[in-house]
Amino acid sequence: MAPLLAVALLTAAQVGADAPHAITVDTSTRHQTIEHFGASGAWWAQHVGGWEDDARDRVVALLFDREAGAGLSLYRYNIGAGSGEEIGDPWRRAETFEVAPGEYDWSRDGNAVWALKAAVAAGVEHFVVFANSPPARMTESGKVSGAEYGRSNLRTDMHDDFARYLVDVTRHLREVKGVPIGWISPINEPLWEWEGGGQEGCHYTAKECIAVTKALLRAIDGAGIDVKADIIEAPLWRGAGMLYVGPMLRDETLSAAIGHFSIHSYWSTREQKRAEAELIREYFPDLRLWMSEWTEMKGGRDLGMDSALVMANVIHDDLTVASVTSWQYWIAVSRYNFRDGLIYVDEDTHAVHETKRLWTMAAYSRLVRPGYARVEATIDSADLRVSAFVSPDGDESVVVAINNGDEPVSVTPPHVGGADSMTVYETSAAHDLATVYSGVRPTTLTLPARSVSAIVSSGR
């Protein structure tokens, strides 16, 4: 135990003359209940899923294992549109199961299905299937990457066909492959024009979003499967309420069927999130909000704390300002020279590279489990940001503390519900969600410079 204590329990004199900052947690002030943390299988699963066991098993363990990895509790499977010859990057093409209207070749997309089943075997509890575009035969352009001039691309006579395709694939994955899919997301970022062949994509107007969602609900009802609609993956917070939430939920059919609304956090400030979330809740107070896609839009690989801290602050804002109940990362695995994957892989050698983003995500996804409630947490420091969560039975609390500063900071750890034991996990330049302290609640802790720490208290 001594080495762990040496890491976590520095005196105030060692980190500066200032008194420790007090982390305060108020369990009587409860906010949202967390549903899950997750990431998507686009576009890596259809490739990595076919690699040798050592490489693909390591990726699965890093993403989903609750002891050795991030312990993600939700996985997003991409139902491909197929074709996509115009998409220059082969990694961004996705197979379709459909071979003719209503006919399927279920041997297709085998690598991605392997990854999907591996997530089930690893203990993932929640699954979403999502589509970036309808299959080519259903589109106006005959392409899956958008229409000329960014126009709407789903043919008006194909709403039911598209819905049936999504439901047929979902039913097969549930009933034959044993994947407990809970949601179908038919529309991804409808605001964008999706022209240029960079990836699958489809523009929709708000009216088309309503029509497609109604078609999906009819198809789900007709198939008699226990899944819900995940609507609609708006691309950013600004304007999401006015453009999509309001028009869709003023429809009686949709308002009765939609329990949550999904929004992406790209290019969104803290204040934009606050304003949009408050506006949505003013008119639709029972609507849950999901953040279903984000990555830092910046070039260059970064395995270190720079991008990890950017992500940590986005997660913090989405949880504490927008009060989302689910937070889902974009591509879990990347081969690109970009700040995207939680893991990087080399296509030629199949080498797997961990990032600090992975272990920062793990501070939330591994430790803040489905059913935990966010409670009020504060700290008197400009460089520190804290959020707190309690388990359903109240026996465990998790405080995630972000030190954005360039110096270590001494804090007084929270005393939550009479808990008598504490474990501290640290992600920093030196550690990857490593246990740096475990024992009786100490009087002070030191949060290293540029770090993310999870303080877990248990017992009563």
PAKOLDREN-830288 format. One record per residue (C-alpha): residue number from 1; y, z, x. Coordinates in pm, whole numbers, plus 50000, padded with zeros to 5 digits. Each point is the difference from the previous one (the first is absolute). Example, Ala and Ser with C-alpha at 12.3 -4.5 7.8 and 13.67 -1.06 7.14 Angstrom:
2
REC  resi      y      z      x
REC     1  49550  50780  51230
REC     2  50344  49934  50137
# end
This chain:
460
REC  resi      y      z      x
REC     1  50000  50000  50000
REC     2  50238  50061  50290
REC     3  50065  49629  50078
REC     4  50092  49936  49638
REC     5  50234  50295  49992
REC     6  50168  49879  50316
REC     7  50086  49672  49833
REC     8  50129  50130  49669
REC     9  50149  50342  50066
REC    10  50295  49961  50232
REC    11  50275  50257  49985
REC    12  50349  49923  49876
REC    13  50128  50038  50358
REC    14  49776  49716  50114
REC    15  50145  49759  49747
REC    16  50360  50116  50009
REC    17  50207  50299  49910
REC    18  50027  49918  49631
REC    19  49806  50213  49754
REC    20  49694  49835  49845
REC    21  50062  49787  49694
REC    22  49834  50138  49689
REC    23  49771  49778  49794
REC    24  50020  50119  49640
REC    25  49745  49902  49736
REC    26  50046  50077  49631
REC    27  49668  49949  49820
REC    28  50158  50082  49664
REC    29  50204  49678  50016
REC    30  49746  49724  49949
REC    31  50059  49628  50013
REC    32  49747  49716  49977
REC    33  49623  50020  50035
REC    34  49871  49779  50279
REC    35  49746  49740  49892
REC    36  49911  49839  50335
REC    37  50100  49851  50333
REC    38  49864  49659  50089
REC    39  50026  49661  50171
REC    40  49893  49643  49935
REC    41  49723  49775  50130
REC    42  50229  49698  50032
REC    43  49960  49811  50221
REC    44  49765  50159  50245
REC    45  49691  50087  49798
REC    46  49877  49641  49959
REC    47  49986  49978  50380
REC    48  49933  50348  50139
REC    49  49735  50055  49733
REC    50  49784  49740  50177
REC    51  50033  50142  50350
REC    52  49729  50190  50187
REC    53  49916  50346  49867
REC    54  50171  50199  50276
REC    55  50341  49840  49942
REC    56  50002  49984  49622
REC    57  49847  50347  49960
REC    58  50268  50145  50225
REC    59  50273  49840  49787
REC    60  49845  50142  49683
REC    61  49971  50348  50154
REC    62  50359  50000  50123
REC    63  50131  49903  49657
REC    64  49779  50199  49766
REC    65  49815  50283  50175
REC    66  50145  50343  49911
REC    67  49890  50156  50328
REC    68  50052  49720  50254
REC    69  50258  49779  49829
REC    70  50282  49978  49751
REC    71  49787  50090  49697
REC    72  50167  49746  49772
REC    73  49916  50072  49637
REC    74  50090  49654  49860
REC    75  49908  49649  50112
REC    76  50155  49675  49880
REC    77  49771  49696  49985
REC    78  50160  49655  49997
REC    79  49854  49764  49738
REC    80  50064  49669  50173
REC    81  50126  49679  49845
REC    82  49803  49773  50232
REC    83  50097  49658  50134
REC    84  50311  50077  50201
REC    85  49963  49715  50247
REC    86  50379  49986  50015
REC    87  50009  50358  50132
REC    88  50022  49956  50375
REC    89  49859  50338  50098
REC    90  49626  50018  49921
REC    91  50020  50381  49976
REC    92  50232  49965  49701
REC    93  49766  49783  49798
REC    94  49769  50176  49754
REC    95  49684  49865  49839
REC    96  49959  49971  49625
REC    97  49671  50072  49826
REC    98  50071  49733  49739
REC    99  49822  49666  50041
REC   100  50079  49867  49649
REC   101  50166  50151  49692
REC   102  49798  50310  49919
REC   103  49745  49932  50276
REC   104  49976  50198  50322
REC   105  49834  50006  50339
REC   106  49963  50369  50067
REC   107  49893  49941  50361
REC   108  50359  49909  50087
REC   109  50242  50239  50169
REC   110  49702  50182  50142
REC   111  50183  50160  50293
REC   112  50272  50147  49778
REC   113  49739  50123  49752
REC   114  49820  50168  50289
REC   115  50320  50188  50086
REC   116  50045  50092  49633
REC   117  49651  50147  49978
REC   118  50049  50174  50335
REC   119  50306  50172  49855
REC   120  49785  50126  49711
REC   121  49735  50126  50243
REC   122  50270  50175  50203
REC   123  50103  50203  49695
REC   124  50307  49816  49873
REC   125  50054  50105  49640
REC   126  50248  49749  49856
REC   127  50016  49620  50004
REC   128  50251  49735  49896
REC   129  49932  49627  49993
REC   130  50309  49782  50033
REC   131  50086  49631  49996
REC   132  50282  49829  50186
REC   133  49948  49670  49815
REC   134  49782  49845  49732
REC   135  49736  49749  50120
REC   136  50138  49654  50073
REC   137  49866  49838  49682
REC   138  50215  50238  49795
REC   139  50326  49926  50182
REC   140  50275  49748  49933
REC   141  50010  49884  50361
REC   142  49626  49991  50059
REC   143  50066  50239  50288
REC   144  49954  50374  50038
REC   145  50307  50060  50216
REC   146  50266  49927  49739
REC   147  50174  49712  49825
REC   148  50274  49761  50107
REC   149  50346  50160  50003
REC   150  49837  50340  49939
REC   151  49936  49937  49633
REC   152  49745  50188  49793
REC   153  49657  49876  50095
REC   154  49750  50129  49741
REC   155  49950  49738  49731
REC   156  50092  50128  49655
REC   157  49662  49892  49862
REC   158  49815  50197  50269
REC   159  50104  50359  49927
REC   160  49669  50079  49832
REC   161  49798  49816  50266
REC   162  50170  50197  50277
REC   163  49944  50329  49819
REC   164  49636  49913  49938
REC   165  49954  49916  50368
REC   166  50137  50337  50109
REC   167  49789  50188  49748
REC   168  49682  49807  50083
REC   169  50039  50079  50369
REC   170  50078  50363  49925
REC   171  49697  50038  49773
REC   172  49773  49848  50266
REC   173  50132  50231  50271
REC   174  49962  50301  49771
REC   175  49662  49925  49844
REC   176  49820  49814  50278
REC   177  50162  50131  50318
REC   178  50054  50354  49873
REC   179  50372  50022  50081
REC   180  50184  50234  49759
REC   181  50305  49777  49957
REC   182  50262  50173  49787
REC   183  50289  49751  49990
REC   184  50070  49627  49999
REC   185  50332  49884  50142
REC   186  50060  49639  49889
REC   187  50355  49945  50130
REC   188  50140  50056  50347
REC   189  50373  49988  50070
REC   190  50093  49761  49717
REC   191  50366  49989  50104
REC   192  49940  49797  50316
REC   193  49992  49621  49986
REC   194  49674  49962  50198
REC   195  50046  49656  50147
REC   196  49909  49897  50351
REC   197  49628  50056  50051
REC   198  50019  50329  50189
REC   199  49756  50184  49772
REC   200  49872  50011  49644
REC   201  50282  50075  49756
REC   202  50131  49922  49652
REC   203  50341  50036  49839
REC   204  50022  50138  49644
REC   205  50288  50062  49765
REC   206  50015  50331  49813
REC   207  49879  49825  49683
REC   208  49705  49858  50191
REC   209  49922  50346  50137
REC   210  49978  50124  49641
REC   211  49781  49708  49893
REC   212  49762  50030  50296
REC   213  49967  50376  49954
REC   214  49921  49960  49631
REC   215  49738  49738  50084
REC   216  49846  50240  50253
REC   217  49991  50284  49747
REC   218  49826  49774  49748
REC   219  49744  49895  50262
REC   220  49933  50361  50102
REC   221  49954  50101  49638
REC   222  49772  49705  49932
REC   223  49783  50081  50301
REC   224  49975  50366  49907
REC   225  50053  50123  50355
REC   226  50174  50325  50089
REC   227  50287  49870  50212
REC   228  50377  50007  49960
REC   229  50282  49763  50090
REC   230  50197  50068  50318
REC   231  50344  49859  49920
REC   232  50173  49815  50165
REC   233  50069  50055  50369
REC   234  50375  49943  49997
REC   235  50108  49904  50355
REC   236  50273  50263  50045
REC   237  50157  50293  49818
REC   238  50342  49851  49933
REC   239  50004  49848  49651
REC   240  49633  50066  49922
REC   241  50087  50198  49688
REC   242  50235  49744  49852
REC   243  49800  49692  50101
REC   244  49648  50116  49917
REC   245  49944  50359  49884
REC   246  50243  49981  49707
REC   247  49898  49658  49863
REC   248  49628  50077  50036
REC   249  49995  50353  49861
REC   250  50223  49917  49705
REC   251  49703  49794  49884
REC   252  49791  50227  49775
REC   253  49667  49856  50114
REC   254  50079  50052  50366
REC   255  50165  50339  49963
REC   256  49683  50131  49836
REC   257  49777  49867  50279
REC   258  50196  50049  50321
REC   259  49990  50343  50159
REC   260  50164  49916  50331
REC   261  50222  49738  50159
REC   262  49962  49876  50360
REC   263  50294  49931  50229
REC   264  50013  49903  50370
REC   265  50233  50180  50240
REC   266  50106  49701  50209
REC   267  50372  49980  50079
REC   268  50074  50307  49786
REC   269  50229  50285  50092
REC   270  49957  50364  49911
REC   271  50286  49981  49751
REC   272  49867  49684  49837
REC   273  49668  50175  49946
REC   274  50170  50304  49856
REC   275  50220  49799  49763
REC   276  49718  49775  49878
REC   277  49751  50282  49951
REC   278  50254  50207  49808
REC   279  50091  49704  49780
REC   280  49635  49921  49922
REC   281  49922  50362  49917
REC   282  50303  50030  49777
REC   283  49858  49736  49767
REC   284  49626  50036  50070
REC   285  49946  50365  50097
REC   286  49620  49985  49978
REC   287  49963  49694  50223
REC   288  49844  50071  50338
REC   289  50127  49804  50300
REC   290  49782  49862  50279
REC   291  50116  49867  50335
REC   292  49734  49735  50046
REC   293  50106  49813  50313
REC   294  50211  50053  50310
REC   295  50005  49923  50368
REC   296  50286  49997  50246
REC   297  50140  49647  50007
REC   298  50049  49976  50373
REC   299  49847  49785  50270
REC   300  49802  50123  50299
REC   301  49695  50221  50020
REC   302  50072  50371  50010
REC   303  49719  50250  50043
REC   304  50234  50293  50057
REC   305  50228  50242  49821
REC   306  50298  49768  49943
REC   307  49844  49818  49706
REC   308  49798  50308  49900
REC   309  50321  50194  49938
REC   310  50149  49714  49802
REC   311  49693  50005  49777
REC   312  49997  50380  49973
REC   313  50357  49999  49871
REC   314  49923  49726  49746
REC   315  49702  50200  49871
REC   316  50215  50314  49985
REC   317  50273  49826  49798
REC   318  49755  49833  49765
REC   319  49830  50332  49929
REC   320  50304  50226  49983
REC   321  50275  49769  49871
REC   322  49810  49748  49787
REC   323  49720  50249  49917
REC   324  49728  49736  50020
REC   325  49650  50118  49917
REC   326  49828  49745  50223
REC   327  50100  49861  50340
REC   328  49821  49689  50125
REC   329  50047  49825  50334
REC   330  49987  49621  50037
REC   331  49749  49849  50242
REC   332  49783  50275  50144
REC   333  49889  49784  50296
REC   334  50210  49743  50185
REC   335  49943  49738  50266
REC   336  50371  49920  50014
REC   337  50288  50066  50238
REC   338  50175  50196  49727
REC   339  50048  50360  49888
REC   340  49751  49975  49718
REC   341  49642  50125  50030
REC   342  49893  50361  50014
REC   343  49751  49856  50247
REC   344  50029  49695  50227
REC   345  49704  49781  50090
REC   346  49954  49721  50250
REC   347  49846  49698  49835
REC   348  49823  49872  50312
REC   349  49853  50322  50138
REC   350  49984  50201  49676
REC   351  50166  50290  50180
REC   352  50143  50266  49767
REC   353  50330  50175  50078
REC   354  50119  50313  49821
REC   355  50370  50055  49928
REC   356  50212  50308  49946
REC   357  50068  49852  49654
REC   358  49633  50056  49915
REC   359  50014  50366  50094
REC   360  50338  50052  49835
REC   361  49856  49856  49680
REC   362  49704  50235  50044
REC   363  50229  50305  49985
REC   364  50047  49908  49635
REC   365  49686  49807  49903
REC   366  49737  50223  50162
REC   367  50159  50332  49912
REC   368  50191  49945  49674
REC   369  49714  49914  49769
REC   370  50000  49854  49647
REC   371  50102  50271  49756
REC   372  50230  50189  50237
REC   373  50344  50070  49854
REC   374  50322  49956  50191
REC   375  50209  50317  49995
REC   376  50353  50075  50116
REC   377  50050  50029  50376
REC   378  50318  50038  50203
REC   379  50110  50052  50361
REC   380  50340  50064  50154
REC   381  49999  49723  50262
REC   382  50137  49646  50009
REC   383  49724  49872  50230
REC   384  49712  50149  49801
REC   385  49865  49878  49667
REC   386  49731  50188  49809
REC   387  49789  49945  49691
REC   388  49745  50237  49852
REC   389  49689  49971  49784
REC   390  49754  50246  49844
REC   391  49639  49951  49898
REC   392  49903  50014  49632
REC   393  49850  50350  50038
REC   394  50295  50123  50205
REC   395  49778  50104  50291
REC   396  50147  49751  50246
REC   397  50346  49869  50082
REC   398  50104  49717  50230
REC   399  50348  49971  50148
REC   400  50075  49675  50183
REC   401  50288  50041  50244
REC   402  50170  49707  50173
REC   403  50203  50068  50314
REC   404  50218  49692  50048
REC   405  50191  50158  50287
REC   406  49962  49956  50373
REC   407  49948  50372  50060
REC   408  49730  50244  49889
REC   409  50100  50231  49717
REC   410  49884  50351  49925
REC   411  49926  50079  49635
REC   412  49886  50293  49794
REC   413  49690  49874  49815
REC   414  49987  50041  49624
REC   415  49823  50294  49840
REC   416  49837  49836  49698
REC   417  49820  50199  49734
REC   418  49888  50276  50230
REC   419  49796  49764  50219
REC   420  49863  50182  50303
REC   421  49883  49711  50219
REC   422  50173  49689  50130
REC   423  49900  49680  50175
REC   424  50257  49769  50157
REC   425  49929  49631  50061
REC   426  50232  49797  50223
REC   427  50070  49630  50050
REC   428  50228  49938  50295
REC   429  50007  49813  50328
REC   430  49734  50244  50119
REC   431  49781  50043  49689
REC   432  49834  49806  49717
REC   433  49986  50242  49705
REC   434  49851  50250  50240
REC   435  49949  50366  49912
REC   436  50256  50183  50213
REC   437  49969  50338  49833
REC   438  49748  50175  49778
REC   439  50009  50366  49913
REC   440  50207  50269  49833
REC   441  50344  49883  49887
REC   442  50229  50024  50306
REC   443  50360  50115  49996
REC   444  50128  49673  50150
REC   445  49880  49648  50065
REC   446  50146  49732  50219
REC   447  50018  49646  49869
REC   448  50009  49762  50298
REC   449  50269  49735  50033
REC   450  49933  49686  49796
REC   451  49693  50133  49825
REC   452  49832  50035  49663
REC   453  49822  50330  49936
REC   454  49786  50114  49709
REC   455  49992  50375  49942
REC   456  49701  50095  49784
REC   457  49984  50351  49858
REC   458  49691  50131  49823
REC   459  49873  50320  49844
REC   460  50179  50251  49778
# end
